[in-house]
Amino acid sequence: FALEKFAGDLLPVVDNLERALGFIDREDETLKGVVEGVELTLKSFLDTVAKFGVNQVDPQGQPFNPELHQAMSIQPSADVAPNTVTFVMQKGYELNGRLLRPAMVGVSKAPE
């Protein structure tokens, strides 16, 4: 756990690479190389930090777990069971099984 602060300081780099992929127009053929480059950089980065015990927590569609997730919004939904993660604003991370940063999520509740 000596790597905890260092690993935590690297997480914004992963977040920014994921945001970049989210904003790139994948339909634009001129950006195909950029998309591929950012995806490879992100994969390489995640593979590297995984060697040191850092793993993503991506709870999309899973039951809400307050030990791993931070609820940022609660929305009524008839499509999924109550207390289900409906979207992930920011992925969480664990370091050797210990929570480094909770995932910021939206959670469903029963429709009124």
Helices and strands as residue ranges (DSSP letters): H 4-23, G 29-31, H 32-50, E 54-57, E 69-76, E 85-90, E 92-95, E 98-101, E 103-109
